[in-house]
Structures are given as structure tokens and as C-alpha cells.
């Protein structure tokens, strides 16, 4: 009987991953960063099947952008504390790719492109497409969508604030790229 139990449980134990402390630290950073990305981008999270934030929009406030920048820097500091010599070759590759991605995020924060929240590719004027992309199916999906819609005024106010700051600071999209936006806005007028 013990042999049978051992034989049944062996495949379960063979899937257990043992990691060095450095690898465990790295993978914890991956998990923490993924969770933070999902929290910061709730619509994207919903599209990926993570329903924890289904009733929220992305926070576009100035404070939220400052916090994102601080969090990106904190992730880089956490990554720098890892002993690369203690990582497997695969984990070193993942480390380098992840470090590069967060370095690019930190560098991008120096250029306030968030002050141009509307483009021909998206913005509040294309939110009507979001419901289709989410693939609403359950009652909870629809209730979450209604909760999001109840907060749309905050999202619009934040977008207007960002655009106003962008104009004041000289960050506006090129005129030619905005050619489709008036028609997108007109679709929203009922």
C-alpha cells in the first residue's frame, strides 16, 4: 500500500521546483511586479482573464503616475540586490530581460508621454470597444462593467487634466496623428 501511495504521489513531488534563495527572490519580484501591473491596468488584467479588478479603470491621476515611477525604481533596486552568480542560466536570461524592461520603464518616465492620453489608436474616445474586447458573459461580468461605467466621469476628468497639463507643458500629439479622433468622438455622441 505504501508503494502505491508513493507511486501516485511521485509525479506530484517531481513537479516541485526547488530554487536557490536568489532564484526565489527573483521569482518573487516577477510575481509582485505582475500583480502590480494587473492592479495598475485593470482593463488589461480583465482581458487576460484576471478578474480581480474588473470593476475598475486605470488610475490616470498625476499621483498615480508618480507612484508608478517610484515603484519601477523600487523594482530595479530589488533586482540589483540579487546575486546573479546564484542564478541558473535561464534565470539570468529572465533577469536580464526583466531588468531591461524596467530600465526602459524608468527611462520612459522621464518623458511625460502620459500627458498625451488620446491618440488615433485609443483613449477615452474608444472606450465603447472595451466592452467588446472584454467578452462579457456572466452576470458578474456585466455588473463589473456597469461599475466601471459609473466611474467613467473620473476617468474623463483625469484624461482632461492630463491633456491640459500636456498643452501647458508643450506635450501634444502631432496634428496628423489625430485625424481619426474627431470621428471616434462623434461615435460616442448619442
Order of alpha helices (4+ residues) and beta strands (2+ residues): alpha-alpha-alpha-alpha-alpha-alpha-alpha-alpha-alpha
